[in-house]
Amino acid sequence: MAAARRVRTALVFRLAPALALVFARALVLAPALVLALGLTVAGCAHVPPPAYGSPAPATTAASASAPESGLAAAAPEAEGVDSETLVALTEWIRDNPIPIYSLLISRHGRLVYELYTSSLTREESHYLMSVTKSVLSALIGIAIDQGLVRGPDAAVSELLPRAWFAGDADVARFSTITLKHVLGMSALDAQVPPHRRLPEDYERQRQFLAARDRVAFALTQALLPNPGETFQYTDITPMIATGVLEYAAKRTALEFADENLFGPLGFRNQEWMHQDASGHDNGAYGLRLRPIDMQKLGVLFLRGGEWNGRRVISRGWIERSFTPWIHGDYGWYWWQNYFAPGWRAHVANGWKGQRIAVVPEQGVVVTMTGCIEDGAEDRVFATVMRRFVVPALGGGAHPELQSRLAQLIEEVRTGTSRIRPGVEPRMVPSIDHKERRKRHAL
């Protein structure tokens, strides 16, 4: 009996700090709920089955609707967005079992719409596919701003150490390849699936994934016939940009991002998967972020690189990375699209439905995540933009529908899960990390 009492006492002392923290957070969120109910239409609840990570604690609408660090919320009509059109958008998502996991809309830097499906909360991180490239472009810009990297016109052979090249011939080859060639996808002739599916592409992908140092592997690949004139979208070229960043910063891309981008914007639960054996982060894909943090990134770019009065990235870099270069609609790891006249969007575009669209002329940012595996992700996002987001800015004002909108968002969130059985584990949103980090060789 004495031993049992000692165990119970120890448990009480262990749990006391956690219980106190929960109580303190409840006190903070209580007034926020009163405010948020009139400001935002966010949804939040339980998490998917824990097969791919630990579940989040059950939450209420207060935690999802509470102000997010640095990103204010507003009623749609307060920012000139029509709630009636947002109701139609939510009904369309409800009635079409497309595997969309989240959809967020901001106007003038204020969040007016936040939807999750599949019982997801704001706290789960989602796998971003090639949106990772757009984040890497931002990190390169920050490194240039800080003087760590000389600039986009510097040759790759001057930005990386001699030891990373297989021989003098490769050093000579890359003396004519600049960082802007790498960022504009006008450097390597090195296709891999899913962008092309020839036998040699599968073999190259196998070798790439097996390579101990993927930056060194990228530096052995063939060059395009006319760098600076020809374009080839490939997942191997961004490894050179990763190498440039990590060599200059003397840390992994994730560590640099945490200090210079994710930290200042208040990101949580971020992960960068698929490091190679030497510790290089994968520049082409692998990032996992909360959709709300993706939205912050879009708002940062909308604001020209400033966040809460702090200069995070130069406006000049944002403009250069947004501007098409070799390819007619591709800048430096950002795509450009027109969804309507006056709706020029700069889009971070990830396979299977990951999107951050920044529309400066309209002050709009739209984020979407999902796992659309039938090749229809471009069509789905275009429908969201053209059928709903664009008209929402030209419609009437229906503030009386905000309560109905909140109810619909909750209905969609708690409806049938859109996380299909057998989906890749990396594509299942979770709070916990999915891989263990390695130390960088540097």
Protein Blocks (a to p, Z undefined) as FASTA:
>chain_A
ZZmmmmmmmmmmmmmmmmmmmmmmmmmmmmmmmmmmmmbccdcdddddfkloccdddddf
klmmpccehiacddfklnopafklmmmmmmmmmmpccfcfbdcddeehiafbdcdehhia
fkbccdekjmmmmmmmmmmmmmmmnomagbjkbcfklmpcfklpgbfklmmmmmmpcfkl
mmnopabgcdddfkbccfklmmmmmmmmmpmblmlmmmmpccdfbghkaccddfklmmmm
mmmmmmmnopafklmmmmmmmmmnopahiacehiafkopacfkbopacdfklmmmmmmmm
mnoopaehiafbdfklmmmmmpcckbmkbcehiacddfbghiaccddddehhiacdddfk
nopacddddddfkopmmmmmmmmmmmmmmmmmmmccdfklmmmmmmmmmmmmmmccfbdg
hiafklpgcfbdcbdcdddfZZ
